[in-house]
Amino acid sequence: MPLLADILPMTGANADKLHGASYSGALSEVQAFLDSKIGMPRAEIARIDAKLKKMAAEPLEPSAILAHGMPWGALEEKRAGKRLSSSAPFTYARWANESNARPWAELLEKPGEFSEQTLAQPTTSFMLDDGDGSGLWMKRVRSSKPTWLRSLLLGVASAERAGGMAQQAPDLAEARALFAESYRLKPNPLAARCLAVSAPTQAAAARNFSAAWALAKGVKGELDLQQALASEIAAFQLARTDDAPAAAAELDAFLASLEGGGAAARVRSADNVLLAKATRALAKQRCAGSGGVRAILRSSRFATFFSGTRTALADLWATCAALDYAKRKGYGGGLKQLSSVERHRVRMSEEAAPPGNIGPFAGKILIV
């Protein structure tokens, strides 16, 4: 675009003034640069501004769009009955038949009815109104025929409303009743998952997570659902291993089922699943080999993990370095025999430095 050639870096401007504490001083330096010989005349700035405004107002033909995004703009135009922009089109062919938009498009086109196609598969989107749930979407959902999807959507709205209003622990009784009704009308992985996360006890949560996974892994083409659910189950079971000895066996069985049950690669490599695998491998003091801690931690960039969880990954790595050190020293008692000085030396050693995909976080040595 020719306009790009007209936009210049501020070479020669006073950097101290531009980055100084005085905002007015920085603005004055910008203006002085623009008024200089190497700057940009105000008339030229006005020309570029006018050109950009004209371009923004010119209607864009759908044929000029190289790739369509999500269908929510088209859905909102359908709901509002007017265009969101005079120049940018949001509606495109077949948007209403995309699985995530179809339930809501149906509520607008045929109030009170979800199609058999929609009811045959797990929903992938939720439209929740603010406040007391009296907005347009929940009104449409409430007026629809009794189905598993209606109960699920109302349950999610109820849970969100209870969580938003609660000063302490939210009252999820209404939401749980709606999730149970959804599951009764049709056993579905989303209702089972919602029953798990809203369960009053961990035992009940474990049972419902198990039911959710049994249903989800049988749904073809729903890798997003399977990956998210496997990640959630792995994190839930991993958190239980310290308090419930049986949870460790349940987690091992779940992880083994992912490997031997034909789960897709992206499901097996979800960040929380890999963390659970590495943690359980460390509990068995398996640091080397294809199923060892190091191989698992090197296998992913852990894109969904931030500093706190990445530090947990570094802990696993550092603990493996300490285990290797204890073996070389012949310590029969393992890590418990390491002195404070030895622990410090191991942590600071090159062997304990985590690989780059984990990040520059120094790990601590765990007791295994």
RODOLO-301342 format. One record per residue (C-alpha): residue number from 1; residue in three letters; x, y, z. Coordinates in steps of 0.2 Angstrom, whole numbers, always signed. Layout:
num = NUM, residu = ALA, east = X, north = Y, up = Z .
...
//
This chain:
num = 1, residu = MET, east = +0, north = +0, up = +0 .
num = 2, residu = PRO, east = +8, north = +17, up = -5 .
num = 3, residu = LEU, east = +2, north = +25, up = +11 .
num = 4, residu = LEU, east = +14, north = +14, up = +21 .
num = 5, residu = ALA, east = +29, north = +22, up = +13 .
num = 6, residu = ASP, east = +23, north = +39, up = +20 .
num = 7, residu = ILE, east = +24, north = +33, up = +38 .
num = 8, residu = LEU, east = +42, north = +36, up = +44 .
num = 9, residu = PRO, east = +51, north = +31, up = +60 .
num = 10, residu = MET, east = +55, north = +46, up = +71 .
num = 11, residu = THR, east = +74, north = +45, up = +67 .
num = 12, residu = GLY, east = +83, north = +60, up = +73 .
num = 13, residu = ALA, east = +70, north = +65, up = +87 .
num = 14, residu = ASN, east = +75, north = +68, up = +104 .
num = 15, residu = ALA, east = +73, north = +51, up = +113 .
num = 16, residu = ASP, east = +75, north = +59, up = +130 .
num = 17, residu = LYS, east = +61, north = +70, up = +128 .
num = 18, residu = LEU, east = +50, north = +57, up = +120 .
num = 19, residu = HIS, east = +53, north = +45, up = +134 .
num = 20, residu = GLY, east = +53, north = +58, up = +148 .
num = 21, residu = ALA, east = +42, north = +61, up = +162 .
num = 22, residu = SER, east = +33, north = +76, up = +155 .
num = 23, residu = TYR, east = +19, north = +70, up = +143 .
num = 24, residu = SER, east = +17, north = +88, up = +136 .
num = 25, residu = GLY, east = +36, north = +88, up = +132 .
num = 26, residu = ALA, east = +34, north = +72, up = +123 .
num = 27, residu = LEU, east = +20, north = +79, up = +113 .
num = 28, residu = SER, east = +30, north = +94, up = +109 .
num = 29, residu = GLU, east = +44, north = +84, up = +103 .
num = 30, residu = VAL, east = +33, north = +74, up = +91 .
num = 31, residu = GLN, east = +26, north = +90, up = +84 .
num = 32, residu = ALA, east = +43, north = +97, up = +82 .
num = 33, residu = PHE, east = +48, north = +81, up = +72 .
num = 34, residu = LEU, east = +33, north = +82, up = +61 .
num = 35, residu = ASP, east = +36, north = +100, up = +57 .
num = 36, residu = SER, east = +55, north = +97, up = +53 .
num = 37, residu = LYS, east = +61, north = +93, up = +36 .
num = 38, residu = ILE, east = +62, north = +74, up = +39 .
num = 39, residu = GLY, east = +45, north = +74, up = +47 .
num = 40, residu = MET, east = +28, north = +74, up = +39 .
num = 41, residu = PRO, east = +18, north = +90, up = +35 .
num = 42, residu = ARG, east = +1, north = +92, up = +43 .
num = 43, residu = ALA, east = -7, north = +92, up = +26 .
num = 44, residu = GLU, east = +0, north = +75, up = +22 .
num = 45, residu = ILE, east = -6, north = +69, up = +39 .
num = 46, residu = ALA, east = -23, north = +75, up = +34 .
num = 47, residu = ARG, east = -23, north = +67, up = +17 .
num = 48, residu = ILE, east = -18, north = +50, up = +25 .
num = 49, residu = ASP, east = -32, north = +52, up = +38 .
num = 50, residu = ALA, east = -45, north = +56, up = +25 .
num = 51, residu = LYS, east = -39, north = +42, up = +14 .
num = 52, residu = LEU, east = -41, north = +29, up = +28 .
num = 53, residu = LYS, east = -58, north = +36, up = +33 .
num = 54, residu = LYS, east = -63, north = +34, up = +15 .
num = 55, residu = MET, east = -57, north = +16, up = +15 .
num = 56, residu = ALA, east = -66, north = +12, up = +31 .
num = 57, residu = ALA, east = -82, north = +18, up = +24 .
num = 58, residu = GLU, east = -81, north = +9, up = +7 .
num = 59, residu = PRO, east = -93, north = -6, up = +7 .
num = 60, residu = LEU, east = -83, north = -23, up = +7 .
num = 61, residu = GLU, east = -90, north = -36, up = -4 .
num = 62, residu = PRO, east = -91, north = -53, up = +3 .
num = 63, residu = SER, east = -81, north = -60, up = -11 .
num = 64, residu = ALA, east = -66, north = -49, up = -6 .
num = 65, residu = ILE, east = -65, north = -58, up = +11 .
num = 66, residu = LEU, east = -51, north = -71, up = +11 .
num = 67, residu = ALA, east = -56, north = -80, up = +27 .
num = 68, residu = HIS, east = -71, north = -80, up = +38 .
num = 69, residu = GLY, east = -70, north = -80, up = +56 .
num = 70, residu = MET, east = -82, north = -85, up = +69 .
num = 71, residu = PRO, east = -101, north = -84, up = +66 .
num = 72, residu = TRP, east = -105, north = -73, up = +81 .
num = 73, residu = GLY, east = -106, north = -56, up = +71 .
num = 74, residu = ALA, east = -118, north = -64, up = +59 .
num = 75, residu = LEU, east = -128, north = -71, up = +74 .
num = 76, residu = GLU, east = -129, north = -54, up = +82 .
num = 77, residu = GLU, east = -135, north = -46, up = +66 .
num = 78, residu = LYS, east = -148, north = -59, up = +65 .
num = 79, residu = ARG, east = -154, north = -56, up = +83 .
num = 80, residu = ALA, east = -153, north = -37, up = +81 .
num = 81, residu = GLY, east = -161, north = -36, up = +64 .
num = 82, residu = LYS, east = -149, north = -24, up = +58 .
num = 83, residu = ARG, east = -131, north = -23, up = +52 .
num = 84, residu = LEU, east = -117, north = -20, up = +64 .
num = 85, residu = SER, east = -107, north = -11, up = +51 .
num = 86, residu = SER, east = -111, north = -1, up = +35 .
num = 87, residu = SER, east = -95, north = -7, up = +27 .
num = 88, residu = ALA, east = -90, north = -24, up = +34 .
num = 89, residu = PRO, east = -101, north = -39, up = +31 .
num = 90, residu = PHE, east = -103, north = -52, up = +44 .
num = 91, residu = THR, east = -116, north = -63, up = +36 .
num = 92, residu = TYR, east = -109, north = -77, up = +25 .
num = 93, residu = ALA, east = -116, north = -93, up = +17 .
num = 94, residu = ARG, east = -119, north = -107, up = +29 .
num = 95, residu = TRP, east = -115, north = -98, up = +45 .
num = 96, residu = ALA, east = -131, north = -103, up = +53 .
num = 97, residu = ASN, east = -127, north = -121, up = +50 .
num = 98, residu = GLU, east = -110, north = -121, up = +60 .
num = 99, residu = SER, east = -112, north = -132, up = +75 .
num = 100, residu = ASN, east = -108, north = -118, up = +88 .
num = 101, residu = ALA, east = -120, north = -106, up = +80 .
num = 102, residu = ARG, east = -134, north = -117, up = +75 .
num = 103, residu = PRO, east = -143, north = -119, up = +91 .
num = 104, residu = TRP, east = -145, north = -100, up = +93 .
num = 105, residu = ALA, east = -149, north = -97, up = +75 .
num = 106, residu = GLU, east = -163, north = -110, up = +77 .
num = 107, residu = LEU, east = -170, north = -101, up = +93 .
num = 108, residu = LEU, east = -171, north = -85, up = +82 .
num = 109, residu = GLU, east = -178, north = -93, up = +67 .
num = 110, residu = LYS, east = -190, north = -106, up = +75 .
num = 111, residu = PRO, east = -193, north = -100, up = +93 .
num = 112, residu = GLY, east = -196, north = -115, up = +105 .
num = 113, residu = GLU, east = -188, north = -128, up = +95 .
num = 114, residu = PHE, east = -170, north = -136, up = +92 .
num = 115, residu = SER, east = -168, north = -147, up = +77 .
num = 116, residu = GLU, east = -164, north = -166, up = +78 .
num = 117, residu = GLN, east = -147, north = -162, up = +71 .
num = 118, residu = THR, east = -143, north = -150, up = +85 .
num = 119, residu = LEU, east = -150, north = -162, up = +98 .
num = 120, residu = ALA, east = -139, north = -176, up = +91 .
num = 121, residu = GLN, east = -122, north = -169, up = +96 .
num = 122, residu = PRO, east = -115, north = -160, up = +111 .
num = 123, residu = THR, east = -117, north = -141, up = +111 .
num = 124, residu = THR, east = -101, north = -131, up = +109 .
num = 125, residu = SER, east = -107, north = -114, up = +114 .
num = 126, residu = PHE, east = -117, north = -105, up = +128 .
num = 127, residu = MET, east = -125, north = -88, up = +127 .
num = 128, residu = LEU, east = -129, north = -82, up = +144 .
num = 129, residu = ASP, east = -138, north = -66, up = +149 .
num = 130, residu = ASP, east = -133, north = -55, up = +163 .
num = 131, residu = GLY, east = -142, north = -52, up = +179 .
num = 132, residu = ASP, east = -157, north = -63, up = +183 .
num = 133, residu = GLY, east = -157, north = -72, up = +167 .
num = 134, residu = SER, east = -172, north = -63, up = +160 .
num = 135, residu = GLY, east = -163, north = -57, up = +144 .
num = 136, residu = LEU, east = -167, north = -63, up = +126 .
num = 137, residu = TRP, east = -157, north = -79, up = +125 .
num = 138, residu = MET, east = -163, north = -86, up = +141 .
num = 139, residu = LYS, east = -181, north = -81, up = +137 .
num = 140, residu = ARG, east = -179, north = -91, up = +121 .
num = 141, residu = VAL, east = -172, north = -106, up = +130 .
num = 142, residu = ARG, east = -185, north = -106, up = +143 .
num = 143, residu = SER, east = -199, north = -106, up = +130 .
num = 144, residu = SER, east = -191, north = -120, up = +120 .
num = 145, residu = LYS, east = -198, north = -138, up = +121 .
num = 146, residu = PRO, east = -191, north = -149, up = +136 .
num = 147, residu = THR, east = -175, north = -157, up = +129 .
num = 148, residu = TRP, east = -158, north = -162, up = +137 .
num = 149, residu = LEU, east = -151, north = -146, up = +129 .
num = 150, residu = ARG, east = -164, north = -134, up = +136 .
num = 151, residu = SER, east = -160, north = -141, up = +154 .
num = 152, residu = LEU, east = -142, north = -140, up = +151 .
num = 153, residu = LEU, east = -142, north = -122, up = +145 .
num = 154, residu = LEU, east = -153, north = -117, up = +159 .
num = 155, residu = GLY, east = -142, north = -126, up = +172 .
num = 156, residu = VAL, east = -126, north = -117, up = +165 .
num = 157, residu = ALA, east = -135, north = -100, up = +167 .
num = 158, residu = SER, east = -141, north = -104, up = +184 .
num = 159, residu = ALA, east = -124, north = -109, up = +190 .
num = 160, residu = GLU, east = -116, north = -93, up = +182 .
num = 161, residu = ARG, east = -129, north = -83, up = +191 .
num = 162, residu = ALA, east = -127, north = -92, up = +208 .
num = 163, residu = GLY, east = -108, north = -90, up = +206 .
num = 164, residu = GLY, east = -109, north = -71, up = +202 .
num = 165, residu = MET, east = -121, north = -67, up = +217 .
num = 166, residu = ALA, east = -113, north = -78, up = +230 .
num = 167, residu = GLN, east = -103, north = -70, up = +244 .
num = 168, residu = GLN, east = -96, north = -87, up = +250 .
num = 169, residu = ALA, east = -99, north = -104, up = +242 .
num = 170, residu = PRO, east = -113, north = -103, up = +229 .
num = 171, residu = ASP, east = -129, north = -112, up = +230 .
num = 172, residu = LEU, east = -129, north = -124, up = +216 .
num = 173, residu = ALA, east = -144, north = -134, up = +220 .
num = 174, residu = GLU, east = -155, north = -127, up = +206 .
num = 175, residu = ALA, east = -141, north = -129, up = +194 .
num = 176, residu = ARG, east = -137, north = -147, up = +199 .
num = 177, residu = ALA, east = -156, north = -152, up = +197 .
num = 178, residu = LEU, east = -156, north = -145, up = +180 .
num = 179, residu = PHE, east = -140, north = -154, up = +175 .
num = 180, residu = ALA, east = -147, north = -170, up = +182 .
num = 181, residu = GLU, east = -163, north = -168, up = +172 .
num = 182, residu = SER, east = -152, north = -165, up = +156 .
num = 183, residu = TYR, east = -143, north = -181, up = +160 .
num = 184, residu = ARG, east = -160, north = -190, up = +163 .
num = 185, residu = LEU, east = -167, north = -184, up = +147 .
num = 186, residu = LYS, east = -151, north = -190, up = +137 .
num = 187, residu = PRO, east = -135, north = -196, up = +145 .
num = 188, residu = ASN, east = -123, north = -183, up = +138 .
num = 189, residu = PRO, east = -105, north = -178, up = +143 .
num = 190, residu = LEU, east = -108, north = -160, up = +146 .
num = 191, residu = ALA, east = -122, north = -163, up = +159 .
num = 192, residu = ALA, east = -111, north = -176, up = +167 .
num = 193, residu = ARG, east = -96, north = -164, up = +167 .
num = 194, residu = CYS, east = -107, north = -150, up = +175 .
num = 195, residu = LEU, east = -113, north = -162, up = +188 .
num = 196, residu = ALA, east = -94, north = -166, up = +192 .
num = 197, residu = VAL, east = -89, north = -148, up = +194 .
num = 198, residu = SER, east = -104, north = -144, up = +204 .
num = 199, residu = ALA, east = -104, north = -160, up = +215 .
num = 200, residu = PRO, east = -104, north = -157, up = +234 .
num = 201, residu = THR, east = -91, north = -171, up = +237 .
num = 202, residu = GLN, east = -75, north = -177, up = +228 .
num = 203, residu = ALA, east = -82, north = -194, up = +227 .
num = 204, residu = ALA, east = -97, north = -188, up = +218 .
num = 205, residu = ALA, east = -86, north = -177, up = +206 .
num = 206, residu = ALA, east = -76, north = -192, up = +202 .
num = 207, residu = ARG, east = -91, north = -203, up = +197 .
num = 208, residu = ASN, east = -98, north = -190, up = +186 .
num = 209, residu = PHE, east = -81, north = -186, up = +178 .
num = 210, residu = SER, east = -80, north = -205, up = +174 .
num = 211, residu = ALA, east = -97, north = -204, up = +166 .
num = 212, residu = ALA, east = -93, north = -189, up = +156 .
num = 213, residu = TRP, east = -77, north = -196, up = +149 .
num = 214, residu = ALA, east = -86, north = -213, up = +145 .
num = 215, residu = LEU, east = -98, north = -203, up = +135 .
num = 216, residu = ALA, east = -86, north = -190, up = +127 .
num = 217, residu = LYS, east = -74, north = -202, up = +120 .
num = 218, residu = GLY, east = -88, north = -210, up = +110 .
num = 219, residu = VAL, east = -92, north = -194, up = +101 .
num = 220, residu = LYS, east = -84, north = -193, up = +84 .
num = 221, residu = GLY, east = -76, north = -177, up = +78 .
num = 222, residu = GLU, east = -77, north = -169, up = +96 .
num = 223, residu = LEU, east = -59, north = -167, up = +99 .
num = 224, residu = ASP, east = -60, north = -150, up = +107 .
num = 225, residu = LEU, east = -73, north = -158, up = +120 .
num = 226, residu = GLN, east = -62, north = -173, up = +123 .
num = 227, residu = GLN, east = -46, north = -163, up = +125 .
num = 228, residu = ALA, east = -54, north = -151, up = +137 .
num = 229, residu = LEU, east = -62, north = -164, up = +147 .
num = 230, residu = ALA, east = -47, north = -175, up = +148 .
num = 231, residu = SER, east = -37, north = -160, up = +154 .
num = 232, residu = GLU, east = -50, north = -156, up = +167 .
num = 233, residu = ILE, east = -50, north = -174, up = +173 .
num = 234, residu = ALA, east = -31, north = -176, up = +174 .
num = 235, residu = ALA, east = -30, north = -160, up = +185 .
num = 236, residu = PHE, east = -44, north = -165, up = +196 .
num = 237, residu = GLN, east = -37, north = -183, up = +199 .
num = 238, residu = LEU, east = -19, north = -176, up = +201 .
num = 239, residu = ALA, east = -25, north = -164, up = +215 .
num = 240, residu = ARG, east = -33, north = -178, up = +224 .
num = 241, residu = THR, east = -18, north = -190, up = +225 .
num = 242, residu = ASP, east = -11, north = -182, up = +241 .
num = 243, residu = ASP, east = -27, north = -184, up = +251 .
num = 244, residu = ALA, east = -35, north = -200, up = +243 .
num = 245, residu = PRO, east = -23, north = -214, up = +240 .
num = 246, residu = ALA, east = -36, north = -223, up = +228 .
num = 247, residu = ALA, east = -35, north = -207, up = +217 .
num = 248, residu = ALA, east = -17, north = -211, up = +212 .
num = 249, residu = ALA, east = -23, north = -228, up = +205 .
num = 250, residu = GLU, east = -38, north = -220, up = +197 .
num = 251, residu = LEU, east = -27, north = -207, up = +189 .
num = 252, residu = ASP, east = -15, north = -220, up = +183 .
num = 253, residu = ALA, east = -29, north = -230, up = +175 .
num = 254, residu = PHE, east = -36, north = -215, up = +167 .
num = 255, residu = LEU, east = -19, north = -210, up = +159 .
num = 256, residu = ALA, east = -17, north = -228, up = +153 .
num = 257, residu = SER, east = -34, north = -228, up = +145 .
num = 258, residu = LEU, east = -29, north = -213, up = +135 .
num = 259, residu = GLU, east = -13, north = -222, up = +129 .
num = 260, residu = GLY, east = -22, north = -238, up = +125 .
num = 261, residu = GLY, east = -39, north = -233, up = +121 .
num = 262, residu = GLY, east = -36, north = -224, up = +105 .
num = 263, residu = ALA, east = -37, north = -206, up = +111 .
num = 264, residu = ALA, east = -31, north = -193, up = +98 .
num = 265, residu = ALA, east = -14, north = -187, up = +100 .
num = 266, residu = ARG, east = -20, north = -169, up = +105 .
num = 267, residu = VAL, east = -30, north = -177, up = +119 .
num = 268, residu = ARG, east = -15, north = -187, up = +125 .
num = 269, residu = SER, east = -4, north = -171, up = +124 .
num = 270, residu = ALA, east = -15, north = -159, up = +133 .
num = 271, residu = ASP, east = -4, north = -149, up = +145 .
num = 272, residu = ASN, east = -13, north = -155, up = +161 .
num = 273, residu = VAL, east = -12, north = -173, up = +155 .
num = 274, residu = LEU, east = +6, north = -172, up = +152 .
num = 275, residu = LEU, east = +9, north = -164, up = +169 .
num = 276, residu = ALA, east = -1, north = -178, up = +177 .
num = 277, residu = LYS, east = +9, north = -191, up = +167 .
num = 278, residu = ALA, east = +26, north = -183, up = +173 .
num = 279, residu = THR, east = +20, north = -182, up = +191 .
num = 280, residu = ARG, east = +15, north = -200, up = +192 .
num = 281, residu = ALA, east = +31, north = -205, up = +183 .
num = 282, residu = LEU, east = +41, north = -195, up = +196 .
num = 283, residu = ALA, east = +31, north = -204, up = +210 .
num = 284, residu = LYS, east = +38, north = -220, up = +203 .
num = 285, residu = GLN, east = +55, north = -213, up = +201 .
num = 286, residu = ARG, east = +55, north = -215, up = +182 .
num = 287, residu = CYS, east = +65, north = -200, up = +176 .
num = 288, residu = ALA, east = +74, north = -208, up = +160 .
num = 289, residu = GLY, east = +66, north = -217, up = +145 .
num = 290, residu = SER, east = +52, north = -214, up = +134 .
num = 291, residu = GLY, east = +39, north = -214, up = +148 .
num = 292, residu = GLY, east = +50, north = -205, up = +160 .
num = 293, residu = VAL, east = +49, north = -187, up = +167 .
num = 294, residu = ARG, east = +62, north = -179, up = +156 .
num = 295, residu = ALA, east = +55, north = -186, up = +140 .
num = 296, residu = ILE, east = +37, north = -181, up = +145 .
num = 297, residu = LEU, east = +43, north = -163, up = +149 .
num = 298, residu = ARG, east = +52, north = -161, up = +133 .
num = 299, residu = SER, east = +38, north = -166, up = +123 .
num = 300, residu = SER, east = +28, north = -150, up = +123 .
num = 301, residu = ARG, east = +29, north = -131, up = +125 .
num = 302, residu = PHE, east = +15, north = -131, up = +138 .
num = 303, residu = ALA, east = +7, north = -116, up = +129 .
num = 304, residu = THR, east = -7, north = -115, up = +142 .
num = 305, residu = PHE, east = +4, north = -115, up = +157 .
num = 306, residu = PHE, east = +10, north = -98, up = +165 .
num = 307, residu = SER, east = +23, north = -95, up = +178 .
num = 308, residu = GLY, east = +15, north = -105, up = +193 .
num = 309, residu = THR, east = +12, north = -121, up = +184 .
num = 310, residu = ARG, east = +29, north = -119, up = +174 .
num = 311, residu = THR, east = +38, north = -119, up = +191 .
num = 312, residu = ALA, east = +29, north = -135, up = +195 .
num = 313, residu = LEU, east = +37, north = -142, up = +179 .
num = 314, residu = ALA, east = +54, north = -136, up = +185 .
num = 315, residu = ASP, east = +51, north = -144, up = +201 .
num = 316, residu = LEU, east = +49, north = -161, up = +193 .
num = 317, residu = TRP, east = +65, north = -158, up = +182 .
num = 318, residu = ALA, east = +75, north = -153, up = +197 .
num = 319, residu = THR, east = +69, north = -168, up = +208 .
num = 320, residu = CYS, east = +75, north = -180, up = +194 .
num = 321, residu = ALA, east = +92, north = -172, up = +195 .
num = 322, residu = ALA, east = +92, north = -174, up = +214 .
num = 323, residu = LEU, east = +87, north = -193, up = +212 .
num = 324, residu = ASP, east = +101, north = -196, up = +200 .
num = 325, residu = TYR, east = +113, north = -187, up = +212 .
num = 326, residu = ALA, east = +107, north = -198, up = +226 .
num = 327, residu = LYS, east = +109, north = -214, up = +216 .
num = 328, residu = ARG, east = +127, north = -209, up = +211 .
num = 329, residu = LYS, east = +131, north = -206, up = +230 .
num = 330, residu = GLY, east = +123, north = -223, up = +234 .
num = 331, residu = TYR, east = +110, north = -216, up = +246 .
num = 332, residu = GLY, east = +99, north = -230, up = +250 .
num = 333, residu = GLY, east = +86, north = -218, up = +258 .
num = 334, residu = GLY, east = +85, north = -208, up = +242 .
num = 335, residu = LEU, east = +82, north = -189, up = +243 .
num = 336, residu = LYS, east = +79, north = -189, up = +262 .
num = 337, residu = GLN, east = +98, north = -192, up = +264 .
num = 338, residu = LEU, east = +103, north = -176, up = +255 .
num = 339, residu = SER, east = +109, north = -162, up = +266 .
num = 340, residu = SER, east = +104, north = -144, up = +264 .
num = 341, residu = VAL, east = +121, north = -141, up = +255 .
num = 342, residu = GLU, east = +119, north = -155, up = +243 .
num = 343, residu = ARG, east = +101, north = -149, up = +239 .
num = 344, residu = HIS, east = +107, north = -132, up = +235 .
num = 345, residu = ARG, east = +122, north = -138, up = +224 .
num = 346, residu = VAL, east = +110, north = -150, up = +214 .
num = 347, residu = ARG, east = +97, north = -135, up = +212 .
num = 348, residu = MET, east = +111, north = -124, up = +205 .
num = 349, residu = SER, east = +119, north = -137, up = +194 .
num = 350, residu = GLU, east = +117, north = -138, up = +175 .
num = 351, residu = GLU, east = +109, north = -154, up = +176 .
num = 352, residu = ALA, east = +94, north = -147, up = +186 .
num = 353, residu = ALA, east = +92, north = -132, up = +174 .
num = 354, residu = PRO, east = +75, north = -135, up = +165 .
num = 355, residu = PRO, east = +75, north = -135, up = +146 .
num = 356, residu = GLY, east = +70, north = -120, up = +137 .
num = 357, residu = ASN, east = +52, north = -126, up = +133 .
num = 358, residu = ILE, east = +48, north = -125, up = +151 .
num = 359, residu = GLY, east = +56, north = -108, up = +155 .
num = 360, residu = PRO, east = +70, north = -101, up = +166 .
num = 361, residu = PHE, east = +61, north = -105, up = +182 .
num = 362, residu = ALA, east = +72, north = -113, up = +196 .
num = 363, residu = GLY, east = +64, north = -129, up = +203 .
num = 364, residu = LYS, east = +64, north = -135, up = +220 .
num = 365, residu = ILE, east = +67, north = -153, up = +225 .
num = 366, residu = LEU, east = +52, north = -163, up = +230 .
num = 367, residu = ILE, east = +51, north = -178, up = +242 .
num = 368, residu = VAL, east = +46, north = -194, up = +233 .
//
